[in-house]
Amino acid sequence: MRIRQLRGWLVRLAGVFRREACDRELAEELESHIRMHVDDGVRAGLSPREARRRALVELGGVQQTKETYRRQRGVPLLEDVWQDLRYGARGMLRQPAFTLAAVLTLALGIGANTALFSVVDALLLKTLPVKEPERLVLFKSMSPREFSPGAYGGIWERDAATGQNVMTSFPRQSYLRMRERQSEQGALSDVFAFGDVTLNVSADGQADVAGGQAVSGNYYVGLGVRALLGRTLTDEDDRAGAVPVAVLSYRYWQRRFGGDPGVIGKGLTLNKAAFTVVGVTPQGFEGAGQVGSTQDVTFPLAWEPQLYAEPKSSRMNGAGEWWLRLMGRLKPGAKAEDARAQFERAFRQSVVEHRAARQTQAAAAGGNPIRELEPKDYPRLLLTPGGRGEMETRQSYAPSLYLLLGVVGLVLLIACANVANLLLGRAVVRRKEISVRLALGASRLRLVRQLLTESLLLACLGGALGTVFALWIKNSLLAVSDWGGREMAALEPRLDWRVLAFTLALALLTGVVFGLAPAWSATKVDLTPALKDGGRSSSAASRSLLSRGLVVLQVALSVLLLVGAGLFLRTLVNLHRVELGFNTHNLLLFGVRPELVGYKDERRAQLYQRLAERLEAVPGVQKVTFSRVPLLGRVQTTRSVYLRHALAAAPDAEGRVKANGQCNIHFVRENFLEVMEIPLLAGRPLNERDDTRAPKVMVVNQTFAGRYFPGENPVGKRLTFDPGKPDEIEIIGLTGDAKYKRQRDEVPPTAYLSWRQGLGEMNEAMMELRTAVDPTTVIAAVRQAVREVDGNLALSNIRPQVEQAEQALAMERLIAKLTTLFGLLAQLLAAVGLFGVLAHSVAQRFREIGIRMALGAQSRDVLKMILRQGMLLTLLGVALGLAGAYGLTKYLESRLNLSQMLYGVEGFDPLTYGVIAVSLMLLALVACFIPARRATKVDPLVALRCE
Amino acid sequence: MRVQQGTLALMVLKTLEAMGPLHGYGIARRIEQTSGDLLSVNYGTLYPVLLKLEQEGVVSAEWGVSDNNRRAKYYKLTRAGRRQLAKEARVWEQTTAILERFFDPLKES
């Protein structure tokens, strides 16, 4: 476009805003034109009248000129839209009830979608707030099942295609070798490492447990994150002999230090080691790890071994554990595949080194040598996009989130159908207006555009109000659960521009979806009859077919939602009813990690004893016990069980003996079963004499007994967890079954062992307090008691057992709550839609009903007629919905593992389906009854006369 | 014969160049006379063209008084308008010259 034309358009755009002045000027100019023309005519000898007539003819009409002039002056499309908007707004204000109903309906639909999208966005879509995240790559490895890494801290996944294991973590050696490789020319500009560590942080005389992270010195440089305050870490900090320094996350800085800028240079004790704070990272940066792993305090990798009283607690002790996550940054334009090829050798070399170190370690401890690896069994390097950080935990939420997204999508669809129906009803009212405008020459397209503008206006209002709803829905979404509370808090899903753009797009889309069909059908008018009788007959048939179709759709969709809600509700109820096998009431839990503050061996045992005794003295506390892990804590410790006859069998080619099976183990204080109220069925409980010097003993549950000693009394039987020491452990008691990891799982074979015989395992423990009162009321006293025993010992996660049990059901509860809420909402909307359609139909059939009654129809017949019409629609909708629900659950069972989301109920649950069908029919009957009653009130005389 | 808007605009510019500042009615009459009454244009179609030219900055307008004492809006070429006219006249001449060769091949030397 040339400058001249550009200027022309700019002036035109400006012309939109000064229309009146322009109109006046044009009128004046035309007036002077005509006068001059008339003057000339008169001079030529015409009569003034004739001269004026000719002048007007030659001008081609004043109005026409003005109209073409106007089109040239401004931007017609823009002006039309503006006009339509004003017209639409006026129309909406004239019908506040309609507007309110439509906007509210849309706001609920759009709000729910926006809220859920904000969570999905924060969890699954958003990239890390770092420099050029698209250039980050995450290293993983893939290995045949034969490969075992030794000690491993990270996520294992089975690759579906190859059946190989995918591991997210690497040993320190891999980091070192790959960093070396990186310093040569290659596709990566940085390779850096990070690993989670739980820290006991003491500062200002207060101790707390924080999420820590050990990182390589180039971590912040590699990610491209700068300090908000002070500085980040460098390679200089990450070497032996450097000054120990740490960096705080923004959230921890705010929470723990109240955002005090003076925190830089402050001393901080991490476990037993003194560090200095040198920096704070910017708000929103939460590291690149899995969701839920918080990085409150970050320190150099070289300092990790210094944190522990016992060297073996360090994850870098000896050969070291596979626990570091490795990331790299691609050079501009470099390909991930090239990087993979370049680093493969360095990685393999590091694996060889790690195995050699393990070999040395095993030899020093006098254990069995590690099996030699064949070349084909070595792990291979994988490179995955790292721009969003580690995704494994996030992905595990994906099915539930997508399910919920589907649910709110359905709600929006129902809302659309509802508003479309309202608009259809309104179109009938406006029929005369539309006919007049069509008769006056408005094009159908122009009218459709106007009606669409109106529906878009409605949608945008709905979207605006929906955003407010979204804030509220999102907050309650986060508040309902531990899932929301702890892990999502780190994500801080916000209604930022991405989410708002989504909302806007959604609003516009819904505006078109619910607006197009009514607009099209409203402008399909046969002019003559419409103008004559104000719109009662003719094409109304096709329109009411559309609105009936919409009602059927609404009913069907709400059945779908309700079936989902029913299934998830039954799941939740079933899970609540599950026999746990122990008493969750009046039980307070909290964790302690004495190892972090330097307790080991005998001192640690004494500490646990002192803690238990001191806590027993707290008023309101009846009994105190402790165990390595809590019940229903979603964690487990397992061991392989070897019975004597299994050990008698010949070992396989590699010298391994096949175990009889697995069992879960629980290291517990002697009174654990008594405090938890797990009944002892036979034999004796554990006692103080079952210590390191005494023979190993354990108490097993019924499932254990049934699995390994079917039909026998297990008490007195012997077995072992270590094939090298047959018959090492004696079973001394039998208890009832109790759930271990979570309600949903079958009770596993479980063995209870004395904590005295597993002191090495007891580096941390869960204290369990049976109280006489509401457990939350003793929390302050409990904290005080622990402080008296050791002021540096931090309590973590103090909560009643009931809450712990509820937390284990967080996801189920969230899904059940939301589907129920939205299902009921959908049902209500469908009922309103049904009511609207029938009321409208009665109004339309006013005359027909009058004639019927004049001819002798009783009001009972009329009632039946209208009810039949409504119930037929409902029945059709319910049938469609049930069929849809059946198909969908079958589909979801195959795709989303629906059966893992449900508990104690099948996807096709006749009870749920039946209850929903009946309740919807009842609601529909109520919705139909009101308009049907009105139909019976028709006075034949009035109906016939009003034509 | 009907006139295209672009051609009409060129006629307006040429008229203004020849006659100096002129009001809409005058321009219309002048075009009609020059064309020897071969063109029949509704005078009204002139005004959107004038507006467009004004928006593009090739003519400017102000109110004045006509010979027989009528208030009228006078249009005149701006400097940009003269440049524009010169350019378009050149293009026009070239175009006609080329077309002429097609219609009158004998002239070819």
Interface residues (C-beta under 8 A of the other chain):
Chain A: R4 Q5 R7 G8 V11 R12 G15 E25 L26 E28 E29 L30 S32 H33 R35 M36 H37 D39 D40 E58 L59 G60 G61 V62 Q64 T65 T68 Y69 R71 Q72 R73
Chain B: H23 G24 Y25 G26 R29 N42 Y43 G44 T45 Y47 P48 L51 K52 Q55 E56 G57 V58 S66 N68 R70 R71 A72 K73 A80 Q84
